[in-house]
Amino acid sequence: MTVSTAEIEEAAGVLRAGGLVAFPTETVYGLGANAEDAAAVARVFAAKGRPASHPLIVHIGAAAQLADWVDDVPATARLLAARFWPGPLTLVLRRGRRVSLAATGGLETVAVRVPDHPVALGLLAAFGGGVAAPSANRFGSVSPTIADHVRSELGDAVDMVLDGGACQVGVESTIVDATSDSPSVLRPGGVTREDIEALLGGTVAVPETSQVRVPGQHPSHYAPRARVVLVDPQKVVAEAEAARELGHRVGALLPSRLSPSATGAVAGLHAVVAVPDSMAAYARGLYGFLREFDRRGCDLVVASLPVETGLGLAVANRLRRAAGPRPAA
């Protein structure tokens, strides 16, 4: 999809007027508002049904602008920004005065990144400020990787949608706490832990919990309507067939290393998706796979976790959140 200069200029005008613009990034589609406009940011939370305490990511146009939005830029943060921006890496730093507290969930830290997508960068250049943007979907549900996902889920709550085609990474950015001398990965994503460790020359922690609130930490997140059950890879077929016998409309995410005979055994299931051999392709397609199970009317999805190295760490994180405990109806 090609987005015209006129469309980008129109979208920048919508942001200046306090409106909401959905736009593509290399990770997922974002729902953007002026990061300095508390009322506009409040519209983002309302459109998503997102708790006001959950911070947003502020998108800026270049690493050189970072000091305009944060209170301090430690040497490690400068190193990470120089290497990975534009790209799927978010840095958590001390909030600068330009950022509305509404965008940070009331925190004195702010999550900032420079997206690696021509439409997003064009919008940021035309707007000339920071754009606070979570994923453009209802809170807790599957993130959107094409514009139609945004339109079908948020509808008229969005003032304008820029259709830049399918997102190339497919899972959200890696979030790194860079407020201290010992950075840690608070959410795995499009930049791998191994890449960060290679740059910094040491081990980087990936804690299960942290005192710093960041996007994507809710126990149930990235979730389809169907309930997701995680089992060992070699048990996916048996668990799926057992659930079908109990009357469930079952979908299965089949690990790529299953034998052809095992793959053939699930022909009677409601929906089956074979996981790609490439982890990059798996990450890029994951949210589309989960949405397909909903589209096919599944009420249960059986899946397994990939090996948690490289992008596999991010995919496993999303699947665990998708399988997390759901709020009581």
C-alpha positions as CSV (number, residue, x, y, z in Angstrom):
1,M,0.0,0.0,0.0
2,T,1.2,3.5,-0.8
3,V,0.2,6.4,1.5
4,S,0.4,9.8,-0.3
5,T,2.0,12.9,1.1
6,A,-1.4,14.5,1.1
7,E,-2.7,11.7,3.4
8,I,0.2,12.1,5.7
9,E,-0.3,15.9,5.9
10,E,-4.0,15.3,6.6
11,A,-3.1,12.9,9.4
12,A,-0.7,15.3,10.9
13,G,-3.5,17.9,11.0
14,V,-5.7,15.4,12.7
15,L,-3.1,15.0,15.5
16,R,-2.7,18.7,15.9
17,A,-6.4,19.1,16.3
18,G,-6.5,16.5,19.1
19,G,-7.6,13.6,17.0
20,L,-6.6,10.0,16.8
21,V,-4.6,8.5,13.8
22,A,-3.9,4.8,13.3
23,F,-0.7,4.3,11.5
24,P,1.6,1.4,10.5
25,T,5.0,0.7,12.1
26,E,7.3,-2.2,11.4
27,T,5.9,-4.0,14.5
28,V,2.1,-3.5,14.6
29,Y,-0.3,-0.7,13.9
30,G,-0.4,2.1,16.5
31,L,-3.2,4.3,17.7
32,G,-1.6,7.7,17.9
33,A,-2.3,11.0,19.7
34,N,-0.3,14.1,20.4
35,A,1.9,13.1,23.3
36,E,1.7,16.6,24.8
37,D,-2.1,16.8,24.7
38,A,-3.6,15.1,27.8
39,A,-7.2,15.3,26.4
40,A,-6.1,13.6,23.1
41,V,-4.2,10.9,25.0
42,A,-7.3,10.3,27.1
43,R,-9.2,9.5,23.9
44,V,-6.7,6.8,23.2
45,F,-7.4,5.1,26.5
46,A,-11.1,5.4,25.9
47,A,-11.0,4.0,22.4
48,K,-9.0,1.0,23.5
49,G,-10.8,0.5,26.9
50,R,-7.3,0.6,28.4
51,P,-6.7,1.3,32.1
52,A,-5.3,4.8,32.6
53,S,-2.5,3.4,34.7
54,H,-1.0,1.5,31.7
55,P,1.7,3.7,30.0
56,L,1.9,4.4,26.3
57,I,5.0,4.5,24.0
58,V,6.0,7.9,22.7
59,H,7.1,7.7,19.1
60,I,9.6,10.3,17.8
61,G,11.2,10.9,14.5
62,A,14.9,10.4,15.1
63,A,17.4,9.5,17.8
64,A,18.6,13.1,17.8
65,Q,15.3,14.1,19.3
66,L,15.5,11.9,22.4
67,A,16.8,14.6,24.7
68,D,13.7,16.7,23.9
69,W,11.5,14.1,25.5
70,V,13.4,12.7,28.4
71,D,15.1,14.2,31.5
72,D,18.4,12.4,31.0
73,V,20.0,10.2,28.4
74,P,22.6,7.8,29.9
75,A,25.5,6.6,27.8
76,T,23.9,3.1,27.5
77,A,20.7,4.6,26.1
78,R,22.7,6.6,23.6
79,L,24.5,3.4,22.5
80,L,21.3,1.5,22.1
81,A,19.5,4.3,20.2
82,A,22.5,4.7,17.9
83,R,22.5,1.0,17.0
84,F,18.8,0.1,16.9
85,W,16.9,3.2,15.9
86,P,14.9,3.4,13.7
87,G,13.8,0.0,14.8
88,P,11.7,-2.2,17.1
89,L,13.4,-1.1,20.4
90,T,11.8,1.0,23.1
91,L,13.8,2.7,25.8
92,V,12.4,3.5,29.2
93,L,13.9,6.7,30.6
94,R,13.1,9.6,33.0
95,R,10.2,11.6,31.7
96,G,10.8,15.0,30.2
97,R,8.4,17.8,30.8
98,R,7.0,17.8,27.2
99,V,5.4,14.4,27.8
100,S,1.9,14.4,29.3
101,L,1.6,12.4,32.5
102,A,-1.5,11.0,30.9
103,A,0.7,9.3,28.4
104,T,3.0,7.7,31.0
105,G,0.1,6.4,33.2
106,G,1.2,8.9,35.8
107,L,4.8,7.6,36.0
108,E,7.9,9.7,36.0
109,T,9.4,7.4,33.4
110,V,8.5,7.4,29.7
111,A,8.9,4.7,27.0
112,V,10.3,6.1,23.7
113,R,11.1,4.7,20.3
114,V,11.8,5.6,16.7
115,P,9.8,3.4,14.4
116,D,11.3,1.9,11.3
117,H,8.5,2.4,8.8
118,P,8.3,5.1,6.0
119,V,4.7,6.0,6.8
120,A,5.3,6.3,10.5
121,L,8.4,8.4,10.0
122,G,6.6,10.6,7.4
123,L,3.8,11.2,9.9
124,L,6.2,12.1,12.7
125,A,8.1,14.5,10.4
126,A,4.9,16.2,9.2
127,F,3.5,16.4,12.7
128,G,6.8,17.7,14.2
129,G,6.2,16.3,17.7
130,G,5.9,13.1,19.7
131,V,3.0,10.7,19.1
132,A,1.9,8.5,22.0
133,A,0.7,5.3,20.6
134,P,-0.2,1.8,21.9
135,S,-1.3,-0.9,19.5
136,A,-4.5,0.0,17.6
137,N,-6.9,-2.6,19.1
138,R,-9.1,-3.1,22.1
139,F,-7.1,-3.6,25.3
140,G,-5.9,-7.1,25.9
141,S,-6.9,-8.4,22.4
142,V,-4.8,-9.5,19.5
143,S,-2.6,-6.6,18.1
144,P,-3.3,-5.4,14.5
145,T,-0.8,-6.1,11.7
146,I,-3.0,-4.8,8.8
147,A,-5.2,-1.7,8.5
148,D,-8.4,-3.8,8.2
149,H,-7.8,-5.2,11.8
150,V,-7.9,-1.6,13.1
151,R,-11.1,-0.7,11.2
152,S,-13.0,-3.8,12.2
153,E,-12.0,-3.5,15.9
154,L,-12.0,0.3,16.6
155,G,-14.3,1.6,13.9
156,D,-15.4,5.3,14.3
157,A,-13.3,5.7,17.4
158,V,-10.3,6.4,15.1
159,D,-10.4,9.7,13.1
160,M,-8.1,8.5,10.4
161,V,-6.4,5.2,9.4
162,L,-3.2,5.3,7.3
163,D,-3.0,2.0,5.4
164,G,0.6,1.1,4.9
165,G,0.1,-2.6,4.2
166,A,1.2,-5.5,6.4
167,C,3.7,-5.0,9.3
168,Q,7.0,-6.7,8.7
169,V,8.1,-7.7,12.2
170,G,4.6,-8.6,13.5
171,V,5.3,-8.5,17.3
172,E,5.7,-5.3,19.3
173,S,9.0,-3.6,20.1
174,T,11.5,-4.8,22.7
175,I,11.2,-2.6,25.8
176,V,14.5,-2.0,27.7
177,D,14.7,-0.2,31.1
178,A,17.6,2.1,30.5
179,T,17.2,4.2,33.6
180,S,20.1,2.5,35.4
181,D,23.6,1.3,34.6
182,S,22.2,-2.3,34.3
183,P,19.6,-2.3,31.6
184,S,17.0,-5.1,31.5
185,V,14.5,-6.3,28.9
186,L,11.0,-5.7,30.3
187,R,9.3,-7.0,27.2
188,P,11.0,-9.1,24.6
189,G,10.2,-8.0,21.0
190,G,11.6,-7.3,17.6
191,V,15.2,-6.6,18.8
192,T,16.5,-9.8,20.3
193,R,18.2,-10.1,23.7
194,E,21.2,-11.6,22.0
195,D,21.6,-8.5,19.8
196,I,21.5,-6.2,22.8
197,E,24.0,-8.4,24.7
198,A,26.3,-8.4,21.7
199,L,26.2,-4.6,21.6
200,L,26.7,-4.1,25.4
201,G,29.2,-6.9,25.9
202,G,27.4,-8.6,28.8
203,T,24.3,-10.5,30.0
204,V,21.0,-8.6,30.0
205,A,18.3,-9.7,32.4
206,V,14.8,-10.5,31.3
207,P,12.9,-10.4,34.6
208,E,9.4,-11.9,34.8
209,T,8.2,-8.9,36.8
210,S,9.5,-5.4,37.3
211,Q,8.7,-2.3,39.4
212,V,8.7,-0.2,36.2
213,R,5.3,-0.4,34.5
214,V,5.5,-0.8,30.8
215,P,3.1,-1.9,28.0
216,G,2.3,-5.6,27.6
217,Q,2.7,-6.6,31.2
218,H,-0.9,-7.5,31.9
219,P,-1.3,-11.3,32.6
220,S,-3.9,-11.6,29.8
221,H,-2.8,-9.8,26.7
222,Y,-2.5,-10.3,22.9
223,A,-5.5,-12.7,23.3
224,P,-8.0,-14.0,20.8
225,R,-11.6,-14.6,21.8
226,A,-10.8,-18.3,21.8
227,R,-9.1,-19.7,24.9
228,V,-5.5,-20.5,24.3
229,V,-4.0,-23.6,26.0
230,L,-0.2,-24.3,25.9
231,V,1.2,-27.8,26.0
232,D,4.5,-29.5,25.1
233,P,5.1,-29.6,21.4
234,Q,4.6,-33.4,21.1
235,K,1.3,-33.2,22.9
236,V,-0.4,-30.6,20.7
237,V,-2.2,-33.2,18.5
238,A,-3.4,-35.3,21.4
239,E,-4.6,-32.3,23.4
240,A,-6.4,-30.9,20.4
241,E,-8.1,-34.2,19.6
242,A,-9.1,-34.7,23.2
243,A,-10.7,-31.2,23.3
244,R,-12.6,-31.9,20.0
245,E,-14.0,-35.1,21.5
246,L,-15.3,-33.0,24.4
247,G,-17.2,-30.8,22.0
248,H,-14.9,-27.9,21.5
249,R,-14.4,-26.1,18.2
250,V,-10.6,-26.6,18.3
251,G,-7.8,-24.8,16.5
252,A,-4.2,-26.0,16.6
253,L,-0.9,-24.2,16.0
254,L,1.2,-27.2,14.8
255,P,4.9,-27.0,15.6
256,S,7.0,-27.1,12.4
257,R,9.0,-30.1,13.7
258,L,6.0,-32.4,14.0
259,S,6.1,-35.4,11.7
260,P,3.9,-35.5,8.6
261,S,1.8,-38.4,10.1
262,A,1.1,-36.3,13.2
263,T,0.1,-33.4,11.0
264,G,-2.4,-35.6,9.1
265,A,-4.0,-36.8,12.3
266,V,-5.6,-33.4,13.0
267,A,-7.6,-33.3,9.8
268,G,-10.9,-33.3,11.8
269,L,-10.1,-30.2,13.8
270,H,-12.0,-26.9,13.3
271,A,-8.9,-25.0,12.1
272,V,-5.2,-25.9,11.8
273,V,-2.2,-23.6,11.2
274,A,1.3,-25.0,10.6
275,V,3.9,-22.9,12.3
276,P,6.5,-21.6,9.8
277,D,10.1,-23.0,10.0
278,S,11.4,-19.4,10.1
279,M,11.0,-17.7,13.5
280,A,10.9,-14.3,11.7
281,A,8.0,-15.6,9.6
282,Y,6.3,-17.0,12.7
283,A,6.6,-13.7,14.5
284,R,5.3,-11.9,11.5
285,G,2.3,-14.2,11.2
286,L,1.5,-14.9,14.8
287,Y,-1.3,-12.4,15.3
288,G,-2.8,-13.2,12.0
289,F,-2.9,-16.9,13.0
290,L,-4.7,-16.0,16.2
291,R,-7.2,-13.9,14.4
292,E,-7.8,-16.6,11.9
293,F,-8.9,-19.0,14.7
294,D,-11.4,-16.4,15.8
295,R,-12.6,-15.9,12.2
296,R,-13.1,-19.7,11.9
297,G,-15.2,-19.8,15.1
298,C,-12.8,-21.7,17.3
299,D,-13.5,-21.6,21.0
300,L,-10.2,-23.3,22.0
301,V,-6.7,-23.0,20.5
302,V,-4.0,-25.6,21.4
303,A,-0.4,-24.4,20.9
304,S,3.1,-24.9,22.2
305,L,6.0,-22.5,23.0
306,P,8.9,-22.2,20.6
307,V,12.6,-22.4,21.7
308,E,13.1,-19.1,23.6
309,T,16.1,-17.8,21.8
310,G,16.2,-14.9,19.3
311,L,12.7,-13.9,18.2
312,G,11.4,-17.1,19.8
313,L,11.6,-15.3,23.2
314,A,9.1,-12.7,22.0
315,V,6.8,-15.2,20.4
316,A,6.8,-17.3,23.6
317,N,6.0,-14.2,25.6
318,R,3.0,-13.3,23.4
319,L,1.7,-16.9,23.6
320,R,2.0,-17.0,27.4
321,R,0.0,-13.7,27.6
322,A,-2.6,-14.9,25.2
323,A,-3.0,-18.0,27.4
324,G,-3.2,-16.0,30.6
325,P,-6.1,-15.9,33.0
326,R,-9.1,-13.9,31.5
327,P,-11.0,-11.4,33.6
328,A,-14.2,-12.7,34.9
329,A,-17.2,-12.0,32.6
